[in-house]
């Protein structure tokens, strides 16, 4: 194992430990357990049902995206691959499961598969940042003008980054630059931009519904604004390739948000732990099932490797 991988593992472990240390600081394990044990079983069933619907929506979008590359994929196969990618993402950092889904679907090499996945993820990022920006601007109304200036500067930077060649680049940066630039241009040129954006927006709104179910099931009163802010914050932090699925970091950030809104620490800790627990259960049950059936027992499908 090279030094870079050892460093990533060390940083990932440190983030996970620090995140959960923050979550459990100042709370009683027994109180948290009582809160979680009081979750309405109907809420658990509802959470699983909504999560399956979300995966189905993502699977359909993936089916459409990869079809543009000339790969015909059945919805059931896309659904299986998406569940497998969630399973792999929980155990490997740097969103390796997403890249593996690209490979499973297209059987193309790593670079080509990465291009397809990044194209899809760009739609997620655009919609998620749009919703998140609205929420942030609503919170910090006094700083709206400053936020707009920052947004314009970032937008200009992104434009320059993707559409102007750099004079000097290291081989590593050059590879990343070409990869992201090609994906961005492909996403912009697709004829189904509006369709992808609307489908993605609808999917994220359903994500908010999933979060609401956990709030409601634990009896925590909160407005829709806080629930949406929790949802988008969790997902944005989880997208940062530091720890698998944002483990530790997502819990810490969303706990801080809940505490800032006046939610009691025991209730807040119970919420983030329950949310993670339900997501983990879904991943292990469905993703684990398809991984064992379609990967471990199928010698024609290669096991994922950490390409980060």
Residue pairs with C-beta under 8 A, 6 or more apart in sequence:
5 306
8 93
8 94
8 308
9 93
11 242
12 93
12 242
12 243
12 244
15 242
15 243
15 247
15 248
15 249
16 243
16 247
16 248
16 249
17 248
18 248
18 252
19 243
19 247
19 248
19 249
19 250
19 251
19 252
20 248
20 251
20 252
22 252
22 255
23 251
23 252
23 255
23 269
23 272
23 273
24 32
24 269
26 265
27 265
27 266
27 269
28 266
31 266
32 266
32 269
32 270
32 273
35 218
35 266
35 267
35 270
35 274
36 218
36 270
36 273
36 274
36 277
38 218
38 219
39 214
39 217
39 218
39 274
40 216
40 217
42 217
43 213
43 214
43 216
43 217
43 218
44 217
44 278
46 213
46 217
47 210
47 213
47 214
47 217
47 278
48 278
48 282
50 206
50 209
50 210
50 213
51 210
51 278
51 279
51 282
52 282
52 286
53 206
54 203
54 206
54 207
54 210
55 79
55 82
55 83
55 86
55 286
56 75
56 79
57 199
57 202
57 203
57 206
58 82
58 203
59 75
59 78
59 79
59 81
59 82
60 75
60 78
60 199
61 120
61 123
61 196
61 199
61 200
61 203
62 73
62 78
62 81
62 82
62 101
62 105
62 120
63 73
63 74
63 75
63 78
64 192
64 195
64 196
65 116
65 119
65 120
65 196
66 73
66 78
66 102
66 105
66 106
66 116
67 73
68 190
68 192
69 106
69 116
71 105
71 106
73 105
77 105
78 105
80 290
80 294
81 101
81 104
81 105
82 101
83 283
83 286
83 287
83 289
83 290
83 291
84 97
84 100
84 101
84 104
84 287
84 290
84 291
84 294
84 295
85 97
85 98
85 100
85 101
85 287
86 97
86 282
86 283
86 286
86 287
87 97
87 283
87 284
87 287
87 288
87 290
87 291
88 96
88 97
88 100
88 287
88 291
88 304
89 95
89 96
89 97
89 98
89 244
89 245
90 97
90 244
90 245
90 247
90 280
90 283
90 287
91 244
92 244
92 304
92 306
93 241
93 242
93 243
93 244
93 306
93 308
94 241
94 306
94 307
94 308
95 239
95 241
96 304
96 305
96 306
96 307
96 308
97 304
98 117
98 121
99 110
99 113
99 114
99 117
99 304
99 307
100 304
101 117
102 108
102 112
102 113
102 114
102 116
102 117
103 110
103 113
103 302
103 304
104 301
105 113
105 116
106 112
106 113
106 116
108 116
110 307
111 179
114 179
114 183
115 179
115 182
115 183
115 186
118 179
118 180
118 183
119 183
119 186
119 187
119 190
122 183
122 184
122 187
123 187
123 196
123 197
123 200
124 200
125 239
126 197
126 200
127 197
127 200
127 201
127 204
128 204
128 232
128 235
128 236
131 201
131 204
131 228
131 232
132 232
132 233
132 236
133 147
133 151
135 225
135 228
135 229
135 232
136 147
137 144
137 147
138 225
139 229
140 147
161 177
161 181
162 180
162 181
162 184
162 185
166 177
169 177
187 193
190 196
204 231
204 232
207 231
207 235
208 224
208 227
208 228
208 231
210 231
211 227
211 228
211 230
211 231
211 234
211 275
212 224
212 227
214 271
214 274
214 275
214 278
215 221
215 222
215 227
215 271
217 274
218 267
218 270
218 271
218 274
220 263
220 267
220 271
222 261
222 263
226 257
226 258
226 261
229 257
230 254
230 257
230 258
233 250
233 253
233 254
233 257
234 246
234 250
234 253
234 254
234 275
237 246
237 249
237 250
237 253
237 254
238 245
238 246
238 249
238 250
239 246
240 246
240 249
241 308
242 249
243 249
245 279
245 283
247 276
250 272
250 276
251 272
251 273
251 276
254 272
254 275
255 268
255 269
255 272
258 267
258 268
258 271
258 272
259 265
259 268
263 271
294 301
295 301
295 303
296 303
